[in-house]
Amino acid sequence: MINLGHIFSKLQAREHAGLFFAGLALVLAVGALGTAQFLARPEPVVVETPAPAPNPYGKVVLTAKAAIVYDLITGEVLYEKNAEAQLPLASLTKLLTLYAAADALAGGAPVPMTAASLAQEGDNGFSEGERFTFTELAKLALVASSNDAADAIAVAAERSRGMDKEQLLAAAGSAVGLSQTYTLNGTGLDESSIISGGYGSARDMALLAGAFLERVPGIARATLNATVSATSLDGRSYTLENTNPEVSTIPGLRLSKTGYTDLAGGNLAIVFDAGMNHPIAVVVLGSTREERFSDVDKLVRATASSFAGLLP
């Protein structure tokens, strides 16, 4: 007699076993696929962040209250310290006086010495009524920082343009784009113990130095020498010392102007070539009489090293 229950039990067992092995095969297949995908996964790409470029001015410490290194080609500020601060300019004011006069007077225009001009601080040996060409007298005003010469030039330009000194200098400053500069006289001498003859920022003076170099390069070249010589139309010759004794030590120098008064302290503005015909303006304001030179030297060295690629 056939036992149907026994046969049915065996069929169920076989069915369960088939399902089990089918399931196991599926699990193994999925696992194998996952392993293959894992092994085929590409290695993660590690992107290294480049180290920041070294700061050429990182170790520069200045005595000056304000300073700037300004690229006259690109308009980029390479270094600044309180570059927008409005400070007494002292004889840096003469850069603006001569720039304004260059538009009012031809190079050979006669400029007479007046009694008022000779009353300015300092004595260079000029005589009342003695006449110079604008170019010759401008060299003495710029290189030797002659107050007599600067005032005489300001008076001649004032008469030529039919406006007072303040108006004349304000118009020139506006033309250059100076936004923080105003003057009370053409020399930069202090008006009193609390009022300077001119005020401006390091940034403004950098712009002015660049504009001056472009407008009157011949006069600017006179600042490269240790002394300056000029002859009046009356036949008298003068040789005066440069107020910047460091001109021979600045490589590629194209312009130099010093300034010093009790209110201003030591100021200095220069333009030098950091590369092939690549002028850079360096200005320090509010330093000391001696340390203005070392302040500028630090900035020049750092800039020159950066342009030459000598930084680590």
ROZA-802363 format. One record per residue: residue in one letter; x, y, z of N, C-alpha, C, O in turn. Coordinates in pm, whole numbers, plus 50000, padded with zeros to 5 digits. Example, Ala and Ser with C-alpha at 12.3 -4.5 7.8 and 13.67 -1.06 7.14 Angstrom:
% ROZA-802363
   residuo   n_east   n_north    n_up   ca_east   ca_north   ca_up   c_east   c_north    c_up   o_east   o_north    o_up
         a    51319     49431   50780     51230      49550   50780    51320     49670   50780    51424     49668   50846
         s    51285     49775   50708     51367      49894   50714    51290     50003   50787    51341     50114   50804
//
This chain:
% ROZA-802363
   residuo   n_east   n_north    n_up   ca_east   ca_north   ca_up   c_east   c_north    c_up   o_east   o_north    o_up
         m    50086     49880   50000     50000      50000   50000    50089     50123   50000    50185     50132   50076
         i    50054     50219   49912     50138      50340   49898    50102     50437   50008    49985     50467   50033
         n    50210     50487   50076     50193      50585   50186    50204     50726   50128    50315     50779   50113
         l    50090     50788   50094     50090      50922   50032    50144     51030   50123    50209     51123   50075
         g    50121     51021   50251     50171      51120   50346    50321     51125   50348    50382     51232   50355
         h    50384     51004   50341     50530      50997   50344    50588     51061   50219    50686     51134   50225
         i    50524     51032   50104     50572      51090   49978    50558     51242   49981    50649     51312   49938
         f    50447     51292   50030     50424      51437   50035    50526     51506   50124    50572     51615   50092
         s    50561     51445   50235     50661      51502   50328    50795     51514   50259    50865     51614   50276
         k    50834     51410   50180     50962      51414   50111    50965     51525   50006    51067     51593   49989
         l    50853     51543   49936     50847      51649   49835    50862     51788   49897    50929     51875   49843
         q    50797     51806   50013     50810      51934   50082    50954     51959   50125    51003     52071   50114
         a    51020     51855   50173     51159      51869   50218    51247     51908   50101    51333     51995   50113
         r    51224     51842   49986     51304      51876   49868    51279     52021   49824    51371     52092   49785
         e    51154     52063   49830     51120      52200   49791    51188     52300   49882    51244     52399   49835
         h    51183     52274   50012     51249      52366   50107    51397     52371   50083    51458     52477   50090
         a    51456     52254   50055     51602      52249   50031    51636     52328   49906    51737     52398   49903
         g    51552     52318   49804     51577      52392   49679    51572     52542   49701    51655     52619   49653
         l    51470     52581   49777     51458      52724   49808    51578     52773   49887    51628     52883   49864
         f    51623     52690   49981     51738      52727   50064    51861     52749   49979    51931     52850   49990
         f    51887     52649   49891     52008      52659   49809    51997     52772   49706    52096     52836   49672
         a    51875     52794   49657     51856      52906   49564    51883     53038   49633    51946     53128   49576
         g    51833     53049   49757     51856      53172   49834    52004     53191   49864    52057     53301   49854
         l    52068     53079   49900     52212      53087   49931    52291     53131   49809    52384     53211   49819
         a    52252     53076   49693     52322      53113   49570    52305     53261   49540    52398     53327   49494
         l    52183     53314   49567     52157      53457   49544    52241     53543   49635    52298     53644   49592
         v    52249     53504   49762     52330      53579   49860    52476     53581   49819    52543     53685   49825
         l    52525     53463   49776     52665      53454   49736    52692     53538   49612    52797     53600   49600
         a    52596     53540   49520     52612      53619   49397    52617     53768   49428    52702     53841   49376
         v    52525     53812   49514     52523      53954   49552    52651     53992   49623    52708     54099   49599
         g    52697     53904   49713     52821      53931   49785    52939     53940   49691    53025     54028   49707
         a    52944     53850   49594     53054      53852   49498    53053     53981   49417    53158     54040   49391
         l    52932     54025   49376     52920      54148   49300    52968     54268   49381    53039     54354   49330
         g    52926     54272   49509     52968      54382   49595    53119     54385   49614    53181     54491   49614
         t    53177     54263   49630     53323      54257   49647    53393     54306   49523    53492     54378   49531
         a    53341     54266   49405     53402      54308   49280    53395     54460   49264    53491     54525   49222
         q    53278     54517   49299     53263      54662   49290    53357     54733   49386    53414     54836   49351
         f    53372     54680   49505     53461      54741   49605    53605     54739   49557    53678     54837   49566
         l    53645     54618   49502     53782      54606   49455    53809     54694   49334    53922     54738   49311
         a    53703     54719   49254     53720      54800   49133    53710     54950   49161    53736     55030   49071
         r    53674     54990   49284     53657      55132   49317    53792     55204   49310    53890     55156   49366
         p    53800     55322   49240     53928      55393   49227    53974     55449   49361    53893     55478   49449
         e    54105     55463   49374     54160      55522   49495    54117     55668   49505    54114     55737   49403
         p    54084     55717   49625     54045      55858   49639    54161     55951   49602    54276     55923   49634
         v    54127     56062   49534     54227      56160   49493    54248     56261   49605    54153     56324   49651
         v    54370     56276   49649     54403      56370   49756    54455     56498   49692    54559     56498   49626
         v    54383     56608   49712     54423      56738   49657    54494     56817   49765    54436     56850   49869
         e    54620     56848   49740     54698      56923   49838    54679     57073   49814    54691     57121   49702
         t    54649     57146   49922     54635      57291   49913    54773     57354   49906    54856     57332   49994
         p    54798     57433   49800     54931      57492   49788    54961     57586   49905    54873     57655   49955
         a    55086     57587   49946     55126      57676   50055    55115     57821   50010    55148     57852   49895
         p    55069     57911   50097     55058      58051   50058    55194     58110   50022    55296     58072   50079
         a    55194     58202   49925     55318      58265   49884    55376     58344   50000    55301     58405   50076
         p    55508     58344   50014     55569      58418   50125    55544     58567   50111    55547     58621   50000
         n    55520     58634   50222     55497      58778   50223    55632     58849   50229    55702     58838   50330
         p    55671     58921   50125     55804      58984   50125    55819     59090   50232    55931     59127   50268
         y    55706     59140   50283     55710      59246   50383    55678     59194   50524    55657     59272   50616
         g    55674     59062   50538     55633      59003   50665    55720     59041   50783    55671     59049   50896
         k    55847     59064   50759     55939      59095   50869    55977     59243   50873    56065     59282   50950
         v    55911     59324   50791     55943      59466   50787    55879     59537   50906    55758     59528   50927
         v    55961     59608   50983     55912      59689   51095    55958     59832   51071    56077     59858   51055
         l    55862     59924   51067     55892      60063   51035    55872     60155   51154    55789     60128   51242
         t    55947     60263   51156     55925      60370   51253    55815     60463   51205    55744     60522   51287
         a    55799     60475   51076     55703      60567   51016    55560     60539   51062    55522     60424   51084
         k    55482     60645   51075     55341      60630   51110    55260     60575   50993    55161     60504   51012
         a    55302     60608   50873     55230      60564   50753    55330     60535   50642    55437     60596   50635
         a    55292     60441   50555     55382      60404   50445    55304     60332   50338    55195     60279   50362
         i    55361     60331   50218     55301      60257   50108    55408     60217   50008    55507     60288   49988
         v    55388     60101   49945     55465      60059   49828    55362     60041   49718    55274     59955   49727
         y    55373     60124   49613     55267      60132   49512    55325     60105   49374    55420     60171   49331
         d    55267     60007   49305     55309      59972   49171    55248     60071   49072    55127     60071   49051
         l    55332     60155   49012     55282      60259   48922    55238     60205   48787    55173     60276   48710
         i    55272     60081   48756     55230      60019   48631    55092     59954   48646    55004     59976   48564
         t    55075     59875   48752     54950      59801   48769    54849     59871   48859    54731     59837   48859
         g    54896     59971   48937     54807      60035   49033    54785     59952   49158    54696     59982   49237
         e    54865     59848   49177     54849      59758   49292    54925     59812   49413    55038     59860   49401
         v    54861     59803   49529     54928      59838   49654    55001     59713   49704    54937     59615   49744
         l    55131     59716   49702     55211      59599   49741    55229     59591   49892    55243     59483   49948
         y    55229     59707   49957     55242      59714   50103    55178     59844   50148    55186     59945   50078
         e    55116     59841   50263     55064      59965   50318    55058     59960   50470    55037     59855   50531
         k    55078     60075   50528     55063      60094   50672    54998     60231   50689    55060     60335   50666
         n    54872     60230   50730     54797      60356   50747    54809     60445   50624    54827     60566   50635
         a    54801     60383   50506     54829      60455   50382    54728     60565   50351    54755     60653   50270
         e    54610     60561   50415     54508      60663   50390    54509     60772   50497    54432     60868   50488
         a    54596     60761   50598     54599      60860   50706    54648     60994   50653    54744     61000   50577
         q    54581     61100   50693     54616      61235   50649    54715     61294   50749    54680     61318   50865
         l    54838     61317   50703     54947      61360   50791    55018     61481   50732    55007     61506   50612
         p    55093     61556   50814     55171      61668   50760    55272     61621   50656    55336     61517   50672
         l    55284     61698   50549     55369      61657   50437    55509     61716   50439    55600     61661   50378
         a    55527     61829   50510     55655      61899   50506    55691     61926   50359    55605     61966   50281
         s    55817     61906   50321     55861      61946   50187    55816     61853   50074    55847     61880   49958
         l    55744     61745   50106     55682      61670   49996    55580     61757   49924    55544     61730   49810
         t    55535     61863   49992     55445      61961   49930    55509     62021   49805    55438     62058   49711
         k    55641     62031   49803     55710      62091   49688    55686     62012   49559    55688     62069   49450
         l    55664     61881   49571     55631      61802   49452    55504     61856   49385    55497     61866   49263
         l    55405     61891   49466     55280      61943   49413    55300     62084   49357    55245     62119   49253
         t    55380     62166   49427     55409      62302   49380    55475     62300   49243    55435     62374   49153
         l    55576     62215   49228     55648      62209   49100    55563     62146   48991    55573     62185   48874
         y    55480     62049   49027     55390      61988   48929    55292     62094   48877    55268     62104   48757
         a    55236     62172   48969     55141      62277   48928    55210     62383   48843    55154     62429   48744
         a    55332     62421   48881     55405      62524   48808    55444     62477   48668    55452     62558   48576
         a    55468     62347   48652     55507      62294   48522    55395     62313   48419    55423     62322   48299
         d    55272     62321   48464     55160      62346   48374    55137     62496   48352    55073     62536   48255
         a    55191     62577   48445     55170      62721   48435    55287     62793   48370    55270     62901   48314
         l    55407     62735   48378     55528      62800   48329    55600     62711   48229    55611     62590   48248
         a    55649     62771   48124     55735      62697   48031    55870     62675   48098    55906     62746   48192
         g    55944     62574   48049     56072      62542   48111    56168     62658   48118    56245     62669   48214
         g    56165     62744   48019     56257      62857   48015    56198     62986   48069    56261     63092   48058
         a    56079     62979   48129     56015      63100   48181    56097     63158   48295    56141     63085   48383
         p    56119     63290   48295     56198      63351   48403    56121     63358   48534    56003     63393   48536
         v    56188     63323   48641     56128      63328   48775    56216     63417   48862    56330     63380   48891
         p    56166     63532   48905     56247      63623   48987    56238     63588   49137    56138     63536   49185
         m    56345     63620   49206     56346      63607   49351    56285     63732   49413    56330     63844   49387
         t    56182     63714   49495     56118      63827   49561    56164     63835   49706    56220     63740   49760
         a    56140     63949   49767     56177      63967   49908    56101     63868   49995    56156     63815   50092
         a    55973     63843   49962     55893      63749   50040    55949     63607   50028    55948     63531   50125
         s    55995     63572   49910     56053      63438   49891    56181     63423   49970    56206     63319   50031
         l    56263     63527   49970     56391      63521   50042    56370     63521   50193    56462     63486   50268
         a    56251     63559   50238     56222      63558   50382    56186     63419   50432    56170     63400   50553
         q    56172     63322   50342     56140      63186   50384    56256     63125   50463    56370     63171   50454
         e    56226     63023   50539     56328      62957   50621    56440     62901   50534    56415     62840   50431
         g    56564     62925   50578     56680      62877   50502    56737     62987   50414    56664     63076   50369
         d    56866     62981   50389     56934      63081   50307    57027     63010   50210    57126     62949   50251
         n    56996     63019   50082     57080      62956   49980    57169     63055   49907    57236     63020   49810
         g    57169     63180   49955     57257      63280   49897    57200     63356   49779    57273     63427   49711
         f    57069     63343   49753     57008      63414   49642    56994     63563   49676    56999     63602   49792
         s    56975     63644   49572     56957      63788   49590    56821     63832   49538    56768     63772   49444
         e    56765     63935   49599     56636      63985   49553    56647     64035   49410    56741     64107   49376
         g    56551     63998   49326     56551      64038   49187    56628     63943   49096    56613     63949   48974
         e    56709     63855   49152     56782      63757   49072    56683     63664   49003    56583     63623   49063
         r    56711     63631   48877     56616      63552   48798    56677     63419   48756    56796     63409   48726
         f    56591     63317   48755     56628      63183   48708    56523     63138   48607    56411     63188   48607
         t    56561     63045   48521     56456      62978   48443    56382     62884   48540    56436     62841   48642
         f    56258     62854   48503     56180      62763   48589    56253     62630   48609    56260     62580   48721
         t    56308     62572   48502     56374      62442   48512    56493     62446   48606    56509     62356   48688
         e    56577     62549   48595     56695      62558   48681    56657     62575   48827    56714     62510   48915
         l    56561     62662   48854     56521      62686   48992    56447     62567   49051    56458     62540   49171
         a    56371     62496   48967     56297      62378   49013    56393     62270   49063    56363     62200   49160
         k    56508     62257   48999     56606      62159   49044    56654     62190   49186    56669     62100   49268
         l    56676     62317   49214     56720      62356   49348    56609     62334   49451    56635     62294   49564
         a    56486     62360   49411     56373      62340   49502    56352     62193   49533    56317     62157   49646
         l    56373     62109   49434     56346      61966   49451    56461     61894   49520    56439     61822   49617
         v    56582     61913   49470     56697      61836   49520    56744     61888   49656    56763     61811   49749
         a    56762     62020   49665     56812      62078   49789    56700     62124   49881    56725     62176   49989
         s    56576     62105   49837     56457      62144   49912    56462     62292   49952    56427     62328   50064
         s    56505     62375   49858     56516      62518   49884    56377     62581   49898    56296     62577   49805
         n    56351     62638   50014     56223      62704   50037    56213     62835   49959    56105     62871   49911
         d    56326     62906   49946     56328      63029   49866    56286     62998   49723    56202     63067   49665
         a    56346     62893   49667     56318      62857   49528    56173     62814   49510    56107     62856   49415
         a    56123     62731   49602     55986      62681   49589    55885     62794   49599    55787     62796   49525
         d    55907     62887   49690     55812      62997   49706    55816     63089   49584    55711     63135   49538
         a    55935     63116   49531     55946      63201   49412    55873     63138   49294    55806     63207   49217
         i    55887     63008   49279     55818      62937   49171    55667     62943   49191    55593     62963   49095
         a    55621     62925   49315     55478      62931   49343    55422     63068   49310    55312     63079   49256
         v    55497     63174   49343     55452      63310   49315    55444     63333   49164    55347     63392   49116
         a    55544     63288   49090     55545      63307   48945    55430     63231   48880    55365     63283   48789
         a    55404     63109   48925     55294      63030   48869    55160     63092   48903    55067     63091   48822
         e    55150     63145   49024     55028      63211   49070    54995     63331   48980    54881     63351   48940
         r    55096     63409   48949     55076      63526   48864    55042     63485   48720    54960     63549   48654
         s    55105     63378   48674     55081      63331   48538    54938     63282   48520    54877     63305   48416
         r    54886     63216   48620     54752      63158   48612    54642     63251   48666    54524     63225   48645
         g    54680     63357   48734     54581      63449   48788    54499     63390   48901    54381     63420   48914
         m    54561     63306   48982     54493      63247   49098    54591     63240   49214    54713     63242   49194
         d    54537     63232   49337     54629      63226   49451    54687     63085   49464    54644     62992   49396
         k    54788     63072   49553     54862      62947   49565    54771     62830   49602    54782     62721   49546
         e    54682     62854   49696     54594      62746   49740    54508     62695   49625    54491     62574   49608
         q    54454     62786   49546     54372      62747   49431    54457     62673   49327    54413     62573   49270
         l    54576     62722   49304     54665      62663   49205    54701     62520   49244    54696     62429   49161
         l    54737     62500   49370     54777      62368   49416    54658     62274   49427    54670     62154   49400
         a    54542     62327   49465     54422      62244   49473    54383     62194   49335    54342     62078   49320
         a    54395     62279   49233     54362      62239   49097    54457     62130   49047    54414     62036   48981
         a    54586     62144   49080     54684      62043   49039    54657     61911   49110    54666     61804   49049
         g    54625     61919   49239     54596      61797   49315    54475     61725   49260    54473     61602   49253
         s    54375     61800   49221     54254      61741   49164    54285     61673   49030    54231     61567   49000
         a    54372     61735   48951     54408      61678   48821    54482     61546   48836    54467     61456   48754
         v    54562     61535   48941     54637      61411   48965    54549     61304   49028    54579     61185   49018
         g    54439     61346   49092     54351      61251   49159    54379     61236   49306    54349     61133   49366
         l    54438     61341   49366     54467      61337   49509    54340     61368   49587    54279     61474   49568
         s    54300     61278   49674     54173      61294   49746    54192     61335   49891    54095     61372   49957
         q    54314     61329   49942     54336      61358   50084    54443     61463   50105    54503     61471   50212
         t    54467     61544   50004     54575      61642   50011    54521     61784   50000    54440     61814   49913
         y    54568     61870   50092     54543      62013   50077    54662     62087   50135    54729     62039   50226
         t    54686     62206   50081     54804      62281   50120    54769     62425   50157    54671     62481   50108
         l    54852     62483   50244     54837      62622   50283    54949     62708   50227    54937     62831   50226
         n    55056     62646   50182     55165      62721   50119    55236     62629   50020    55204     62510   50011
         g    55332     62683   49947     55398      62606   49844    55525     62537   49887    55587     62465   49809
         t    55565     62558   50014     55690      62501   50063    55671     62380   50152    55757     62292   50160
         g    55556     62375   50222     55533      62269   50320    55580     62305   50458    55563     62226   50552
         l    55640     62424   50474     55684      62467   50607    55563     62482   50700    55455     62521   50656
         d    55582     62450   50827     55474      62463   50924    55427     62609   50931    55508     62701   50937
         e    55295     62627   50931     55238      62760   50945    55247     62810   51088    55260     62930   51113
         s    55240     62718   51181     55251      62750   51324    55293     62624   51397    55325     62523   51335
         s    55293     62630   51528     55333      62513   51607    55229     62401   51602    55255     62290   51646
         i    55111     62431   51549     55005      62329   51544    54946     62310   51404    54865     62219   51384
         i    54985     62393   51308     54929      62384   51173    55042     62366   51072    55134     62446   51064
         s    55031     62258   50995     55131      62230   50893    55100     62307   50764    54988     62352   50743
         g    55201     62321   50681     55182      62390   50554    55114     62304   50449    55070     62355   50345
         g    55104     62174   50475     55038      62085   50381    55008     61951   50446    55083     61905   50532
         y    54898     61890   50405     54858      61760   50460    54824     61667   50344    54778     61711   50238
         g    54846     61538   50366     54812      61439   50265    54842     61300   50315    54893     61282   50426
         s    54811     61202   50235     54831      61062   50272    54949     61003   50196    54994     61058   50095
         a    54998     60890   50245     55105      60819   50175    55058     60776   50036    55134     60782   49940
         r    54934     60734   50025     54880      60693   49895    54878     60810   49798    54917     60795   49682
         d    54833     60926   49843     54832      61043   49757    54972     61079   49710    54992     61112   49593
         m    55070     61070   49800     55207      61106   49764    55267     61007   49665    55350     61045   49583
         a    55225     60882   49672     55271      60783   49572    55215     60818   49434    55288     60812   49335
         l    55089     60855   49428     55028      60896   49302    55096     61022   49247    55122     61033   49128
         l    55123     61117   49337     55185      61242   49296    55327     61218   49244    55367     61277   49144
         a    55403     61132   49313     55539      61103   49269    55539     61043   49129    55622     61079   49046
         g    55444     60952   49102     55434      60893   48969    55397     60996   48864    55453     60996   48755
         a    55302     61083   48897     55258      61187   48803    55371     61287   48776    55389     61332   48663
         f    55444     61322   48880     55555      61417   48866    55662     61360   48774    55713     61429   48686
         l    55697     61234   48795     55799      61169   48713    55758     61168   48566    55841     61188   48477
         e    55631     61146   48541     55582      61143   48403    55576     61283   48343    55604     61301   48224
         r    55541     61383   48424     55523      61520   48374    55656     61591   48350    55672     61656   48247
         v    55751     61580   48443     55879      61652   48431    55996     61557   48461    56065     61576   48561
         p    56019     61457   48377     56126      61360   48405    56264     61422   48412    56351     61373   48485
         g    56287     61531   48337     56418      61595   48340    56450     61654   48476    56562     61641   48525
         i    56352     61719   48537     56372      61775   48670    56388     61663   48772    56469     61673   48864
         a    56310     61557   48756     56319      61443   48848    56458     61380   48844    56509     61336   48948
         r    56519     61375   48726     56652      61312   48714    56758     61384   48798    56858     61324   48837
         a    56736     61510   48824     56834      61585   48904    56846     61529   49045    56948     61548   49111
         t    56742     61459   49092     56744      61407   49230    56831     61283   49243    56849     61233   49354
         l    56886     61232   49135     56967      61111   49141    57110     61140   49185    57187     61048   49212
         n    57147     61268   49192     57284      61307   49221    57301     61359   49363    57206     61408   49424
         a    57422     61349   49415     57451      61394   49551    57446     61545   49564    57421     61597   49673
         t    57469     61616   49454     57460      61761   49453    57384     61806   49329    57367     61730   49234
         v    57338     61930   49331     57269      61987   49216    57330     62124   49188    57358     62201   49280
         s    57349     62155   49060     57404      62284   49021    57306     62357   48931    57239     62295   48849
         a    57297     62487   48948     57208      62569   48865    57271     62707   48849    57344     62754   48935
         t    57241     62769   48736     57294      62902   48707    57178     62996   48680    57087     62963   48604
         s    57181     63113   48743     57075      63211   48724    57093     63281   48590    57200     63274   48530
         l    56988     63350   48545     56996      63427   48422    57091     63545   48437    57129     63608   48338
         d    57127     63575   48559     57222      63682   48588    57367     63631   48592    57459     63707   48620
         g    57384     63501   48563     57518      63446   48551    57580     63393   48679    57698     63358   48680
         r    57503     63385   48787     57558      63332   48913    57527     63182   48922    57415     63139   48893
         s    57626     63105   48962     57611      62959   48972    57600     62916   49116    57662     62974   49205
         y    57518     62813   49138     57496      62759   49273    57508     62607   49268    57460     62541   49176
         t    57573     62553   49369     57580      62408   49385    57537     62375   49527    57599     62418   49624
         l    57428     62297   49538     57371      62264   49668    57367     62112   49687    57364     62037   49589
         e    57368     62068   49812     57367      61924   49842    57225     61868   49837    57127     61935   49870
         n    57217     61743   49797     57090      61670   49799    57051     61644   49944    57134     61603   50025
         t    56925     61667   49977     56879      61642   50114    56860     61494   50143    56836     61455   50257
         n    56872     61411   50040     56872      61265   50061    57014     61214   50037    57055     61198   49922
         p    57089     61187   50144     57228      61141   50127    57238     60996   50080    57348     60948   50054
         e    57124     60926   50070     57125      60784   50036    57095     60757   49888    57077     60642   49850
         v    57090     60861   49805     57046      60840   49666    57134     60741   49590    57086     60667   49505
         s    57263     60739   49622     57353      60650   49547    57337     60504   49586    57389     60416   49517
         t    57265     60476   49695     57250      60338   49743    57120     60273   49698    57099     60155   49722
         i    57033     60348   49632     56903      60295   49590    56912     60251   49445    56925     60336   49357
         p    56905     60121   49418     56917      60074   49279    56798     60117   49194    56683     60106   49237
         g    56827     60164   49074     56720      60201   48982    56643     60325   49022    56530     60343   48978
         l    56702     60411   49105     56631      60530   49152    56594     60622   49036    56674     60644   48945
         r    56471     60675   49040     56424      60765   48934    56375     60899   48990    56365     60997   48916
         l    56344     60902   49120     56296      61026   49182    56312     61014   49333    56290     60907   49390
         s    56350     61124   49397     56360      61126   49543    56319     61264   49593    56356     61366   49535
         k    56241     61266   49701     56208      61394   49766    56193     61372   49915    56118     61286   49960
         t    56266     61452   49991     56261      61445   50137    56166     61550   50192    56123     61642   50122
         g    56133     61534   50319     56056      61635   50390    56079     61622   50539    56083     61511   50593
         y    56094     61735   50607     56108      61730   50753    56065     61863   50812    56113     61969   50771
         t    55975     61857   50909     55941      61971   50995    55911     61915   51133    55900     61794   51152
         d    55897     62005   51229     55864      61961   51365    55732     61885   51369    55721     61784   51439
         l    55632     61932   51294     55501      61867   51296    55500     61738   51216    55435     61640   51255
         a    55571     61737   51105     55565      61620   51016    55658     61508   51061    55628     61391   51038
         g    55770     61542   51123     55873      61441   51144    55944     61417   51012    55950     61507   50928
         g    55996     61297   50993     56072      61266   50872    55987     61199   50765    55929     61093   50789
         n    55980     61261   50648     55907      61206   50534    56004     61179   50419    56108     61244   50407
         l    55969     61083   50335     56051      61054   50217    55965     60984   50113    55892     60889   50143
         a    55975     61032   49989     55905      60969   49877    56008     60942   49767    56086     61030   49731
         i    56007     60820   49715     56097      60786   49605    56020     60706   49500    55913     60653   49525
         v    56078     60701   49380     56034      60608   49276    56159     60535   49228    56260     60598   49198
         f    56151     60403   49221     56264      60326   49171    56213     60216   49078    56096     60177   49085
         d    56302     60166   48992     56268      60058   48901    56292     59924   48969    56405     59890   49002
         a    56184     59848   48990     56197      59716   49050    56227     59611   48945    56270     59500   48977
         g    56204     59645   48819     56231      59555   48708    56260     59638   48586    56286     59758   48597
         m    56255     59577   48470     56281      59651   48348    56170     59753   48324    56058     59717   48286
         n    56203     59880   48347     56107      59989   48330    55977     59961   48406    55867     59974   48351
         h    55990     59922   48532     55874      59893   48617    55884     59979   48744    55933     59934   48847
         p    55837     60105   48734     55852      60198   48846    55761     60165   48965    55643     60135   48949
         i    55820     60172   49082     55749      60150   49208    55768     60274   49296    55880     60320   49314
         a    55659     60327   49350     55666      60440   49442    55668     60389   49585    55588     60302   49622
         v    55758     60443   49664     55769      60410   49806    55761     60541   49885    55837     60634   49858
         v    55670     60548   49980     55650      60670   50059    55641     60633   50207    55572     60539   50245
         v    55713     60711   50291     55696      60698   50436    55668     60837   50492    55730     60935   50453
         l    55574     60842   50584     55536      60967   50650    55544     60949   50801    55512     60843   50854
         g    55586     61055   50870     55586      61052   51016    55693     60964   51077    55673     60909   51186
         s    55806     60950   51010     55919      60878   51068    56006     60980   51142    55955     61084   51185
         t    56134     60953   51158     56225      61049   51218    56318     61102   51110    56318     61052   50997
         r    56398     61202   51145     56489      61261   51047    56582     61157   50986    56609     61159   50866
         e    56631     61065   51070     56725      60964   51022    56656     60837   50975    56694     60779   50873
         e    56555     60792   51049     56496      60661   51019    56404     60661   50898    56364     60553   50854
         r    56371     60776   50844     56295      60777   50717    56376     60707   50607    56319     60640   50521
         f    56508     60723   50612     56593      60660   50511    56600     60508   50529    56593     60433   50432
         s    56614     60464   50654     56618      60318   50679    56481     60256   50656    56473     60141   50613
         d    56374     60329   50685     56239      60278   50658    56221     60251   50508    56173     60145   50468
         v    56259     60348   50427     56246      60331   50282    56339     60220   50233    56302     60142   50145
         d    56458     60213   50289     56553      60108   50248    56494     59969   50272    56509     59880   50187
         k    56429     59948   50385     56367      59818   50414    56261     59783   50309    56254     59669   50263
         l    56180     59881   50273     56073      59856   50177    56128     59834   50036    56077     59752   49961
         v    56232     59907   50002     56295      59888   49870    56356     59750   49860    56339     59681   49759
         r    56428     59707   49964     56493      59576   49961    56390     59463   49952    56408     59369   49875
         a    56283     59474   50029     56180      59370   50025    56114     59364   49888    56088     59255   49836
         t    56087     59479   49830     56024      59484   49698    56116     59430   49590    56074     59352   49504
         a    56242     59471   49593     56338      59426   49493    56358     59275   49501    56367     59209   49397
         s    56364     59220   49623     56380      59076   49639    56260     59000   49584    56275     58895   49523
         s    56142     59055   49607     56020      58991   49557    56018     58989   49405    55986     58886   49345
         f    56053     59101   49342     56053      59107   49196    56161     59018   49135    56144     58965   49025
         a    56272     59002   49208     56381      58919   49156    56361     58772   49184    56440     58689   49140
         g    56254     58738   49259     56227      58598   49291    56326     58539   49389    56353     58420   49384
         l    56380     58622   49477     56482      58575   49571    56425     58533   49706    56500     58493   49795
         l    56291     58541   49720     56230      58502   49847    56229     58350   49858    56217     58282   49757
         p    56242     58295   49982     56240      58149   49998    56104     58093   49964    56083     57972   49972
//
